Every structure is written in structure tokens, then in C-alpha cells.
């Protein structure tokens, strides 16, 4: 395994653990059974599990098919992008349109969705712009 692949895989493992811990904080600190607690906790839990699996397993058997870690990572990062976009859009309603906080939230939402979407595509395709050796399945 080359050095960059090791860094990416460890990043997925660490990101998955951190996301699972954050999901746990939503469960512990939120209102019991409230939608405002369950939706983010479920979303973060799904992202955390997929990123952790992508970082720790070279291949994963899903429905009788073997899937390499880059595809699993792509699903996790795509879930992260969709959730970030949804969260950002819900936050825009709290600010006056055109105000500095509204513009900052809109810019950060667009950037996060764009970046995570691009990285998910890189993982899914095995590296169109990044080095293909990073996404090699051994």
C-alpha cells in the first residue's frame, strides 16, 4: 500500500470514528425521540459507519457482491454531501436574505456540497484527477 493510500484510509477510519462519536452526542444530549435529534444522529451514524468500513476493510460483501473500499467511501462521502446540503439549506431560513450570515452560510453550503460531491466522484471512479494508485484495491 503506498503512502497516500495509507493516509486516505486512516483519514476515513478517523473520520468515521469522529462522526460516530458526534452521532452519539446527538443521542445523549438531544431530546428523546425528537425528530431534530433522530435525523442528524441517523445521518451521522450512517456516514460514520460507511467511512469506518471504508477505512478498515479492503473489500466488503454486500448482497452477494464484493465491493472495494473506494466505492464504500464514495457512498459515505456522498451521504455527507447530501446531509451538509440539507443542513445548510435549513439554516438559511434563520437569517435575513442577503445578510452577511446568510451569505456566509450559503457560500459554505455550496462549497461543502461541491467539495464532498467531487471527492465522492473521485472515490467512485477510482481517481480521475487524483492518482489512481490511491484508490487501488489489493
VOLO-62730 format. One record per residue: x, y, z of N, C-alpha, C, CB in turn. Coordinates in steps of 0.001 Angstrom, whole numbers, padded with zeros to 6 digits, always signed. Glycine has a CB too. Layout:
BEGIN
XYZXYZXYZXYZ;...
% end
This chain:
BEGIN
+000861-001169+000000+000000+000000+000000+000910+001235+000000-000981-000004+001239;+000655+002166-000926+001503+003348-000977+001128+004329+000138+001390+004029-002351;+001979+005328+000324+001843+006244+001448+000556+007050+001388+003022+007176+001494;+000189+007563+000214-001030+008363+000103-002284+007536+000362-001112+009000-001273;-002279+006303-000112-003421+005428+000150-003562+005179+001641-003272+004094-000602;-002457+004987+002330-002487+004787+003775-003065+006008+004478-001080+004488+004305;-002665+007185+004047-003171+008423+004652-004675+008554+004425-002436+009653+004072;-005134+008265+003218-006562+008370+002903-007362+007360+003714-006807+008155+001397;-006893+006135+003789-007613+005092+004539-007654+005415+006027-006954+003717+004320;-006558+005901+006583-006558+006299+008001-007480+007497+008225-005121+006640+008471;-007529+008380+007250-008451+009511+007352-009900+009068+007373-008231+010467+006205;-010233+008083+006552-011591+007540+006573-011896+006865+007905-011785+006546+005427;-010934+006129+008438-011142+005470+009728-011353+006502+010827-009948+004563+010072;-010468+007475+010902-010594+008522+011919-011843+009363+011742-009383+009414+011891;-012167+009687+010501-013389+010442+010234-014638+009663+010599-013448+010839+008780;-014606+008361+010355-015743+007518+010726-015928+007453+012228-015566+006120+010173;-014842+007303+012966-014928+007252+014429-015422+008589+014974-013553+006894+015046;-014866+009693+014464-015285+011010+014933-016759+011276+014623-014415+012093+014300;-017209+010851+013458-018609+011048+013085-019531+010195+013945-018818+010719+011606;-019118+008980+014260-019916+008134+015149-019986+008724+016559-019331+006716+015201;-018895+009296+017029-018913+009960+018332-019848+011168+018325-017498+010395+018725;-019835+011919+017239-020733+013067+017117-022190+012612+017081-020398+013882+015854;-022461+011527+016402-023827+010971+016389-024239+010559+017801-023920+009753+015423;-023315+009993+018545-023594+009619+019924-023899+010831+020794-022424+008854+020502;-023223+011941+020538-023511+013166+021287-024918+013677+020998-022485+014249+020950;-025368+013539+019765-026742+013922+019438-027737+013069+020208-026994+013794+017930;-027453+011781+020312-028366+010879+021008-028377+011176+022509-027969+009413+020755;-027202+011367+023091-027104+011590+024534-027628+012973+024921-025652+011432+024996;-027279+013988+024128-027613+015356+024501-028931+015876+023969-026553+016243+024051;-029568+015168+023085-030796+015668+022470-032044+015225+023201-030873+015221+021045;-033154+015761+022744-034450+015359+023297-034759+013929+022861-035583+016333+022840;-035308+013167+023771-035607+011768+023488-036737+011645+022470-035977+011030+024777;-036455+011001+021345-037465+010742+020331-037807+011919+019434-038685+010283+020985;-037147+013054+019599-037438+014219+018769-036817+014050+017384-036918+015507+019440;-037530+014503+016384-037029+014414+015004-035739+015206+014857-038086+014931+014002;-035638+016340+015572-034434+017171+015484-033217+016466+016072-034656+018499+016201;-033419+015388+016795-032319+014585+017319-032086+013341+016470-032597+014187+018766;-033162+012672+016085-033037+011394+015378-032488+011544+013963-034378+010710+015323;-032901+012563+013238-032449+012728+011852-030943+012983+011781-033205+013880+011180;-030413+013980+012519-028955+014163+012442-028176+012974+013006-028555+015424+013185;-028682+012354+014060-027979+011195+014628-027961+010032+013639-028644+010754+015950;-029072+009781+012974-029114+008714+011975-028224+009000+010784-030526+008500+011505;-028260+010252+010325-027411+010647+009194-025944+010504+009558-027710+012096+008764;-025540+011042+010711-024142+010952+011126-023736+009503+011393-023905+011802+012377;-024655+008704+011923-024354+007297+012139-024096+006561+010834-025486+006634+012885;-024927+006820+009829-024733+006171+008522-023416+006603+007883-025906+006499+007578;-023112+007890+007955-021843+008390+007407-020676+007764+008161-021774+009942+007490;-020758+007738+009485-019670+007196+010291-019398+005735+010025-019969+007381+011734;-020455+004945+009919-020276+003501+009664-019651+003268+008295-021630+002756+009758;-020142+003966+007272-019590+003732+005928-018141+004199+005829-020440+004449+004870;-017816+005339+006439-016425+005798+006384-015513+004880+007188-016314+007235+006907;-015978+004415+008343-015175+003487+009141-014931+002185+008391-015863+003198+010477;-015964+001654+007748-015798+000425+006968-014850+000632+005793-017151-000070+006461;-014953+001795+005145-014049+002083+004023-012603+002173+004486-014455+003388+003330;-012398+002648+005697-011044+002778+006205-010455+001495+006754-011014+003805+007255;-011294+000565+007177-010775-000634+007834-010876-001910+007001-011495-000838+009115;-011715-001928+005992-011895-003139+005168-011457-002856+003736-013380-003621+005196;-010696-003769+003181-010266-003627+001786-011429-003907+000834-009087-004579+001482;-012194-004935+001171-013383-005308+000395-014519-005585+001364-013110-006555-000515;-015730-005401+000870-016910-005611+001693-017926-006394+000875-017507-004257+002190;-018487-007451+001445-019503-008247+000754-020875-007632+001028-019459-009747+001215;-021514-007159-000035-022840-006549+000072-023753-007247-000914-022793-005008-000198;-024791-007905-000389-025790-008603-001203-025143-009588-002174-026636-007595-001977;-024150-010316-001696-023517-011337-002517-022479-010813-003485-024546-012059-003271;-022249-009515-003500-021234-008914-004372-020105-008363-003533-021840-007801-005251;-018922-008423-004053-017780-007844-003367-017580-006411-003869-016498-008704-003590;-017509-005489-002919-017354-004070-003245-016053-003594-002622-018574-003217-002734;-015227-002903-003406-013969-002366-002911-014183-001161-002011-013072-001991-004066;-013179-000868-001210-013296+000226-000247-013549+001587-000900-012045+000299+000584;-013046+001885-002118-013331+003213-002681-014822+003445-002942-012561+003398-003974;-015542+002410-003350-016981+002559-003585-017730+002772-002274-017536+001326-004315;-017322+002065-001229-017942+002261+000086-017672+003679+000568-017410+001225+001115;-016440+004145+000383-016090+005514+000767-016905+006530-000032-014587+005763+000560;-017124+006257-001303-017902+007175-002141-019322+007316-001618-017925+006690-003597;-019909+006216-001183-021264+006278-000626-021266+007108+000656-021810+004854-000346;-020276+006895+001522-020202+007654+002766-019994+009140+002543-019096+007122+003621;-019120+009481+001630-018855+010892+001346-020053+011532+000650-017591+011042+000477;-020745+010777-000188-021960+011284-000835-023054+011537+000198-022459+010292-001904;-023212+010631+001156-024157+010861+002254-023785+012115+003036-024198+009646+003195;-022504+012320+003235-022032+013518+003928-022381+014776+003142-020519+013443+004157;-022199+014729+001831-022524+015885+000988-024008+016209+001021-022088+015631-000445;-024842+015194+000897-026289+015410+000899-026743+015972+002244-027034+014096+000590;-026219+015407+003328-026581+015899+004654-026111+017315+004908-026019+014996+005703;-024899+017633+004467-024393+019005+004623-025250+019990+003840-022928+019098+004159;-025651+019584+002654-026517+020452+001852-027867+020663+002512-026712+019867+000463;-028464+019606+002999-029755+019726+003687-029659+020572+004937-030289+018359+004044;-028614+020348+005722-028434+021130+006944-028205+022595+006618-027264+020584+007765;-027373+022871+005627-027112+024260+005245-028359+024965+004758-026052+024315+004174;-029167+024276+003965-030401+024886+003464-031392+025175+004587-031050+023980+002427;-031452+024298+005578-032364+024562+006700-031889+025738+007534-032497+023323+007583;-030597+025980+007577-030070+027089+008368-030261+028440+007685-028603+026867+008649;-030430+028434+006373-030595+029701+005653-031857+030444+006073-030628+029449+004156;-032891+029723+006485-034135+030354+006899-034010+031154+008181-035188+029320+007068;-032950+030926+008958-032770+031628+010231-032202+033029+010047-031861+030829+011138;-031732+033344+008848-031091+034640+008615-031869+035438+007575-029629+034451+008160;-031729+036747+007633-032342+037615+006626-031600+037420+005308-032311+039120+007073;-032362+037317+004229-031764+037084+002916-030855+038254+002562-032859+036891+001831;-029637+037918+002158-028675+038938+001759-027807+039434+002892-029386+040088+001157;-028082+039032+004125-027248+039455+005247-025922+038699+005209-027976+039219+006599;-024951+039167+005965-023640+038525+005988-023725+037074+006472-022687+039316+006881;-024453+036775+007572-024548+035362+007977-025224+034487+006915-025317+035251+009289;-026233+035022+006221-026909+034259+005179-025942+033963+004039-028144+035023+004657;-025188+034982+003610-024235+034792+002515-023127+033815+002903-023627+036135+002104;-022646+033919+004134-021598+033012+004594-022108+031575+004656-021079+033448+005967;-023311+031392+005181-023898+030052+005250-024126+029485+003857-025220+030084+006026;-024628+030308+002953-024856+029851+001578-023540+029469+000907-025571+030942+000759;-022507+030296+001085-021214+030002+000474-020604+028725+001045-020257+031173+000676;-020670+028556+002357-020125+027348+002967-020898+026103+002551-020134+027478+004479;-022202+026233+002409-023016+025093+001974-022656+024681+000551-024513+025433+002061;-022555+025650-000335-022202+025352-001728-020809+024746-001806-022275+026625-002594;-019864+025301-001044-018505+024778-001055-018466+023341-000526-017584+025678-000219;-019133+023091+000613-019100+021756+001218-019732+020717+000299-019821+021766+002571;-020886+021045-000256-021555+020091-001154-020708+019856-002403-022964+020606-001552;-020148+020905-002954-019307+020754-004143-018058+019937-003882-018915+022103-004668;-017379+020230-002783-016144+019514-002468-016421+018044-002160-015435+020174-001282;-017392+017777-001287-017693+016389-000948-018238+015631-002154-018695+016329+000205;-019009+016297-002997-019502+015654-004216-018363+015290-005155-020491+016563-004932;-017413+016206-005308-016256+015938-006160-015439+014776-005604-015377+017194-006290;-015211+014770-004288-014408+013706-003694-015134+012365-003765-014068+014044-002241;-016448+012372-003625-017213+011127-003770-017073+010582-005188-018707+011360-003430;-017113+011474-006178-016929+011026-007565-015526+010475-007791-017197+012178-008537;-014520+011104-007183-013151+010603-007292-013042+009201-006701-012171+011554-006586;-013670+008996-005556-013642+007663-004935-014371+006642-005812-014283+007706-003524;-015526+007018-006336-016335+006088-007133-015627+005689-008421-017690+006713-007461;-014996+006645-009090-014347+006364-010370-012920+005848-010220-014340+007603-011216;-012392+005869-009019-011039+005367-008816-009969+006373-009148-010828+004149-009627;-010304+007637-009129-009309+008680-009322-009210+009187-010732-007998+008192-008904;-010064+010126-011096-009960+010755-012416-008925+011867-012389-011325+011309-012867;-008937+012665-011342-007978+013763-011228-006893+013463-010198-008700+015052-010859;-007182+012610-009245-006184+012191-008264-005492+010938-008752-006825+011952-006884;-004380+010619-008133-003596+009452-008511-004427+008176-008337-002303+009375-007673;-004500+007365-009370-005297+006132-009338-004754+005124-008331-005338+005500-010722;-003461+005205-008001-002884+004273-007041-003465+004464-005640-001373+004437-007002;-003970+005659-005353-004576+005922-004050-005792+005036-003863-004965+007406-003909;-006550+004812-004928-007818+004098-004857-007713+002649-005294-008838+004795-005694;-006507+002112-005353-006313+000721-005763-006827-000223-004680-004821+000441-006059;-007506-001277-005108-007990-002311-004195-007076-003507-004367-009499-002689-004472;-006441-003906-003281-005472-005014-003351-006133-006347-003133-004370-004828-002329;
% end
